[in-house]
Amino acid sequence: MDLGERERPSRGVKVGQGFLSLFAPKKMKKMGKTCRVSGVNFERGMGTNTAINQLAGVECQMPFLGLEEFAPGGERGYVCGAKELAFLLEPSDVIAVRDRPLMLDCRVEGEGTISITWRRNGVPVVVEERVQVLPNGTLFIQSFQKRLERGGSETDVGEYDCAAQNRFGMLVSRKARVQLAFLPKFHTHPESMSVDDGGVARFKCQVNSVPEANITWERDRNPLSTTDNRYTLLPMGILQVTGVRRIDAGVYRCVASNIANTRFSHEAVLNVTGGASRIYKEPVILSGPQNLTITVHQTAILECIATGNPRPIVSWSRLDGRSIGVEGIQVLGTGNLMISDVSLEHSGVYVCAANRPGTRMRRTALGRLVVQAPPEFMQWPQSVSKPVGGSAVFTCVAQGVPEPHLIWLKNGKILMPSDNVKLTNNNSTLAMTRITSEDEAIYQCIAENMAGTNQASARLAVSLAKDLPDSPQGLTATALSPRALQLTWIQPPAEITDGIIGYVLHSRKIGEPDSRELQEAVSKTTFQHNFINLEPATTYSIYLKAYSPLGASQQSSTVVATTLGGVPTPPTFFTKVVNSTAVQVLWELPSKPGKAEGFRLTYRRVPHTNFQGPVQFPCHVNAHTISRLETGAVYEVNLVAYNGNGESGCSKRLVSLTEEGTNAKTSGGENQCNCIQDGEGSMGGIVVGIHISMACIIFCVLFLMFGYRRSLFCSKGTQDSWSVPRGEDRGHLGQNGIPKEGVTRPAEVALKLVPQSHDSTSHGGALVRPAQCQVLIEQHLSGLPGTGTG
């Protein structure tokens, strides 16, 4: 990909002014001196590398250049790094022959002097005349031995790995299993049998060998012809003869051979008796499929041979009802199923059915096929450069069957968790905090399961703070629209700008965890950037980092900004009387992050007009206890939510401290009003109302019972008028306000006070009333359930 051709960037590639970043790490073959951009390697001199140098303003000759976390969604990117220590060829499983030479490959690339050492079963291999490490890193064993000393336990058999080390750290290869070839005696021999003419014969022999032996058959000491399709030879040492004839009679034996030896089984005699039988015989499965476990890309053979008269028809199906398919499927002989190049989708239970022709009569046998897959990495750890005292996160995600087990190595040694090193998510995430120079190393993720092992590595470079750019200054944020914010910051002096290769803006909705953070890369010559595609009326937390070839600066001061679109919705809150001098206030947080920057709480003693506070809380706090209140007093509590666009309408509650240890009860509805108002006229009526509330309810109920449509008491021309409470208590009243039969009203009294002015004026013939404020008065009785402490 040559940037000069101005082709449309592929998915995951973002080209900015003077800066290039690739967000999705990709795995490519490393060739010569390389530059790395977000995990993609480009050969030096390909044109792309030159374009990257020009965009970033750096040279590829620097030892290690890391640019961490500049991609949206948390992907990591890098700009121009020196060739990292990596394996070109790792040792693989091998089977050795006694007294013959053995070679295990280990080839690496990297910067500087690289030393290669070998280990067997975790113990260093001693280099001597018989065992040598060649200049290219290959381990050469001149004469492979099962026992190094007569009667001793030392052997060349075991698991080998090679370790490569340079000045940056150590890298360990995958483990290679080295076995000694052998061929013991047969543990299952063929058995003699008598078969009717036209019947089915089956011989079986088994031997456990390394490597797996090649088994052939002989009749009367002569190799059995495989051109006759009546003979079926299966790899697991089985000979099937269908439609047996008299010429098939004879002495049979199997021959097993591999690189270690050749062996013969015992002999078995096949007798052919009588003519073709005309007696009806039900289908019988002589041998059905056996449970089999293999690795992907191998070949699976499931045996099924049946007899009967007439000859049964053999068919195959899956127990789960899925189709077996046709690609790579072959039938051997009269009913054996062979699946070539198996994949994970082939795992399952297979059903062999022997059907009598023309009828529904059949016999079945089941066998389970388990396909395993060695570990493959879905996400590799990426090398980063971090300052002293910083933090780093390496992620390693592998898949396989069975599920791989992950372990981490630091310079070839198992990494143990500590105060500043944490392993989470089943060891797939390595998090390091308070980084020191001792943490600089090569970290490896080793994935292992029964099918194999795999490894991936990354390097942590620790840079000194004096070598890193200063944190950006003067970061400000301005709302442009409901979906956009504009960020600006101060341009640093020229001598500092020369060492910077770019900026990265980090943003997240306020209240969201750090893991949901988004990042956007910005050119080194840009000091203003617009965040777009944001959510309306949402508050964001934003900070900025500058990057040099050695790593990132400290983050700038964090700014909080809200997109246009309105203020938060009024919060719903509750009160709980803790004791005679304290009240706990609890409120519900917004359902989505960023919908409120915080909350402000004020309170006052009734009928005083001066409010205490406001007490300000961040968006994640939802409880506060007001203490040092006066016993027996009534307090008004107000709560608002706010963001960069202003405050919400307020929610108000009145709390009485007449009794201790009681809980505030949630109202069926909360009313909003202007929290800063002169309540001198109405509050006097509230105090009086507290004392006469019970009497008022009794009078109102009596009048309603006698059929009055209006309350005589409430219709008087006083300053305040009272209405029957609605909401939760309304459920206890029947039609016309009469209490329902069998329903006991709670002792709590909740009244709504609606102030009305006598000097209401008329404009244009319409009566205009001043703004009304509906207030909830709560009297708390002991024994009511309350909310928990926030």
RAZIUR-V547571 format. One record per pair of residues at least 6 apart in sequence whose ideal C-beta (glycine too) atoms are under 6 Angstrom apart, sorted by the first residue. I is the first residue (numbers start at 1). J is the second residue. If there is no record, write none. Layout:
i: (I:I)
j: (J:J)
//
This chain:
i: (1:2:2:3:9:12:12:13:14:16:17:18:18:18:18:19:19:19:19:20:20:21:21:21:22:22:22:23:23:25:25:26:28:28:30:31:32:33:34:34:35:35:35:35:35:36:36:38:39:42:42:56:56:58:58:58:60:62:63:64:64:64:65:65:65:65:66:66:66:66:67:67:67:67:68:68:69:69:70:70:70:70:71:72:76:82:83:85:85:85:86:87:87:88:88:89:89:90:90:91:91:91:91:91:92:93:93:94:95:95:95:95:96:96:96:96:97:97:98:99:100:101:102:102:103:103:104:104:105:106:106:106:107:107:108:108:110:112:112:114:114:115:116:116:116:117:118:118:118:119:120:120:121:121:127:130:131:132:133:134:144:145:146:146:147:148:157:159:159:160:160:161:161:161:162:163:163:163:164:168:169:169:169:170:170:171:171:172:174:174:175:179:181:181:181:182:182:183:183:183:183:183:183:186:186:186:187:188:188:189:189:189:190:190:190:190:191:192:192:194:194:195:195:195:196:196:196:197:197:197:197:198:198:199:200:200:201:201:201:202:202:203:203:204:205:205:205:206:207:207:209:211:213:213:214:215:215:215:216:217:217:217:218:219:219:220:220:230:230:231:232:232:232:233:234:240:240:241:242:244:246:249:249:249:251:251:252:253:253:253:254:255:256:277:280:281:281:282:283:283:283:283:283:283:284:284:285:285:285:285:286:286:287:287:288:288:288:289:289:289:289:289:289:290:291:291:292:292:293:294:295:295:296:296:296:297:298:299:300:300:300:301:302:302:302:303:304:304:304:306:306:306:310:312:312:312:313:313:314:314:315:316:317:318:319:319:320:328:328:328:330:332:339:342:344:344:344:346:347:347:347:349:349:350:351:351:352:353:353:354:354:355:372:372:373:373:373:374:374:374:375:375:375:375:375:375:376:377:377:378:378:379:379:380:381:381:381:381:381:382:383:383:384:385:385:385:385:386:386:387:387:387:387:390:391:392:392:393:394:394:394:395:396:396:397:398:398:400:402:404:404:405:406:406:406:407:408:408:408:409:410:410:411:411:417:420:420:421:422:423:435:437:440:440:442:442:443:444:444:445:446:447:463:463:467:468:468:469:469:469:469:469:471:471:471:472:472:472:472:473:474:474:475:475:475:475:476:477:477:477:477:477:478:479:479:479:480:481:482:482:482:482:483:484:484:485:485:486:487:488:489:491:499:500:500:500:501:501:502:502:502:503:503:503:504:504:504:505:505:506:506:506:507:507:507:508:508:508:509:509:509:510:510:510:510:511:511:511:512:522:534:536:536:537:537:538:538:539:539:539:539:540:541:541:542:543:543:543:544:545:545:545:546:561:562:562:562:567:567:567:568:568:568:568:568:570:570:570:570:571:571:571:571:572:573:573:573:573:574:574:574:574:575:575:575:575:575:576:576:576:576:576:577:577:577:578:579:580:580:580:581:581:582:582:583:583:584:585:586:586:586:587:587:589:590:596:596:597:597:598:598:598:599:599:600:600:600:601:601:601:602:602:602:602:603:603:603:603:604:604:605:605:606:606:606:607:622:623:631:632:632:633:634:634:635:636:637:638:638:638:639:640:640:640:641:649:650:651:654:656:659:661:662:662:662:663:663:664:667:668:668:669:671:673:682:685:686:689:693:693:699:700:704:704:714:714:721:721:723:725:725:725:732:732:732:733:734:747:748:749:751:752:753:754:757:760:761)
j: (48:47:48:51:15:23:24:22:21:523:523:55:523:524:525:55:502:521:523:52:55:70:77:521:37:38:40:71:75:38:39:40:40:41:41:43:43:44:41:83:42:49:52:60:80:78:81:77:382:48:49:79:501:80:501:549:80:549:82:81:82:461:79:80:81:549:78:384:385:551:77:78:79:547:76:384:76:519:77:504:519:521:77:518:382:111:111:110:166:171:109:108:173:107:109:105:107:173:174:104:105:106:160:176:176:176:177:178:179:181:210:211:102:144:178:180:181:259:146:143:144:142:141:144:138:140:139:160:138:116:137:162:136:137:114:164:166:166:167:164:166:165:137:162:164:163:125:139:162:161:158:160:158:159:133:142:141:140:139:140:156:156:155:180:155:154:180:175:177:176:178:172:173:175:173:170:172:412:171:459:411:441:442:411:412:442:457:412:453:455:453:210:210:259:260:210:260:209:213:258:260:261:263:205:207:265:206:205:206:205:265:266:203:205:252:268:268:268:269:271:273:201:244:272:273:274:277:272:274:275:276:243:276:244:242:307:241:244:270:240:286:239:252:238:237:254:265:237:213:256:258:258:256:258:257:237:254:256:255:224:239:254:253:250:252:250:251:242:243:241:240:332:333:239:301:305:333:248:334:272:272:270:271:272:267:269:268:264:265:267:265:264:263:309:309:308:309:308:306:308:312:354:356:363:307:308:306:354:363:365:305:307:303:305:304:352:365:302:303:304:350:352:367:367:367:368:300:369:370:300:372:451:343:371:373:341:342:340:339:342:369:338:337:350:367:336:314:335:352:312:314:354:357:354:355:356:355:357:335:354:353:337:351:348:349:351:348:339:340:341:338:338:346:371:371:373:401:371:369:370:371:366:368:367:364:366:365:362:364:362:363:362:401:451:400:401:451:400:451:452:398:400:404:447:449:454:399:398:456:397:399:395:397:456:394:396:445:456:458:458:458:459:392:461:463:550:551:392:435:463:465:468:551:435:433:432:460:431:430:443:458:429:428:445:428:404:447:449:449:447:449:448:427:428:447:446:415:430:445:444:441:443:441:442:423:433:434:432:431:430:462:462:460:462:457:459:458:455:457:456:455:454:550:551:550:551:553:499:500:546:548:553:553:554:556:489:544:546:556:490:489:490:489:544:556:559:488:485:487:542:559:561:486:485:563:564:486:564:536:563:564:565:534:530:532:531:561:530:529:528:527:527:548:524:546:548:524:547:521:524:547:522:544:546:519:521:545:520:544:517:519:543:518:540:542:516:517:541:540:593:594:539:541:594:619:593:619:620:593:529:563:563:565:565:566:563:594:562:594:597:643:561:558:560:559:555:556:558:556:552:553:555:553:644:643:644:645:645:646:648:595:596:641:643:648:648:649:651:672:587:639:641:651:588:585:587:639:651:586:664:666:787:583:585:653:655:664:584:663:664:786:787:583:662:780:584:660:631:657:660:629:631:625:627:626:655:625:624:623:787:790:622:639:622:596:619:641:642:643:617:618:619:617:641:614:616:640:613:615:639:611:613:614:638:612:626:635:637:611:636:633:635:634:636:683:683:790:790:657:657:658:657:654:656:655:654:653:650:652:675:651:647:648:650:648:672:675:670:777:779:782:782:780:781:782:784:786:778:776:727:728:727:774:773:755:720:753:751:749:751:713:711:736:737:721:722:754:756:752:750:751:752:739:743:745:739:740:781:779:779:777:774:775:772:770:769:768)
//
